[in-house]
Amino acid sequence: MPNHAHATTHQNRRDHRDHDHPHGRPQPNRTAHHPAPSQSNKKPPPCGPIRAFSYGGGWQSTAALVLAAQGHIDFRTFLFANVGDDSEHPATLAYIRDHAAPYAAAHGIDLRELRRIRRDGTTETLYGRLMREGSRSIPIPVRMSNGAPGTRSCTADFKIRVIGRWLKAHGASPENPATIAIGISLDEIHRANTRRHEPYERIAYPLLDLRIRRTDCPRIIRSAGLPVPPKSSCWFCPFHRLSTWQNMRRDQPGLFTKACHLEATINKRRHALGKDPVYLTRYNAPLVDVTPEADTLPFEQDDGTCDTGWCFT
């Protein structure tokens, strides 16, 4: 991607720490489309030269990758904020490596992998933060003992800020904002505009503009000769449905045992601090006790989803 602004030395250092890994050949950016004039007399700032898509490795963003390759949407840079090789679901990482990255490269799309980098230059992962000795931080949306969802910072810390750092390091600013696209589909329109925009960015929803639903995505992906990816998320995400935990227990018992250990580790620390336990499901009991081993569930209620659109797409 060409550099449209002279980065400062400090920005160069930050860019170096981002450790973004290009999976495809950088391409020149196309001219950004200016939004329709608002009713306000205040003139909006110009669109920035950067147009990037937040790639999550799931149905919507992979469909967007195909649409970009086919020329239906104007994005040639896709940014995958990897929350950690020990945190992202192994199936998602395998899909990106074996299918998405080669497809992007073959169509001249710059698919980059970004990671959260500490000030000392080391990489931080979400699972690593949760398991760090002595850590009191619970950045994932666990369920409290009263059933209420806990506060979380995982999306902000490991997705939004990581991509934001890359955008700013490549010239995005309040005077020259970048356009960052999110893969929210028409059936999930309620997830759009659920957080304020940062001054250096503008959020776009190209799947909404094309009136594409989640159920349309497999057809779009298969039209490119690609297999349909698994649902993208961290393997220990408390937003998993009970059937997802059940499938993991049956098909990936080692990963399920690891999730149970994570939950137990968090609660061991909370017990030492005199705090109530928290859980990875809303059933107010340990994961191992509430996840049935049988192949069927009597009923299932959605445990929710990340409402910003940066995850599960």
Salt bridges, closest charged atoms under 4 A:
ASP15 OD1 - HIS170 NE2 3.88
ASP18 OD1 - ARG165 NE 3.97
ASP20 OD2 - ARG112 NH1 2.36
ASP74 OD1 - ARG30 NE 3.65
ASP74 OD2 - ARG51 NE 3.67
ASP85 OD1 - ARG115 NH2 3.27
GLU88 OE2 - LYS159 NZ 3.44
ASP98 OD1 - ARG97 NE 2.92
ASP110 OD2 - ARG112 NE 2.68
GLU113 OE1 - HIS23 NE2 3.62
GLU113 OE2 - ARG115 NH2 2.45
GLU124 OE1 - ARG116 NE 2.84
GLU124 OE2 - ARG129 NE 2.91
GLU124 OE2 - ARG132 NH1 3.87
ASP157 OD2 - ARG129 NH1 2.81
ASP157 OD1 - ARG161 NH1 2.15
GLU188 OE1 - ARG191 NH1 2.71
GLU198 OE1 - ARG196 NH1 3.74
GLU201 OE2 - ARG195 NH2 2.80
ASP251 OD1 - ARG250 NE 3.01
GLU293 OE2 - ARG249 NH2 3.53
ASP295 OD1 - ARG250 NH1 3.94
ASP302 OD2 - ARG241 NH2 3.64
ASP303 OD1 - ARG282 NE 2.40
ASP307 OD1 - ARG152 NH2 3.25
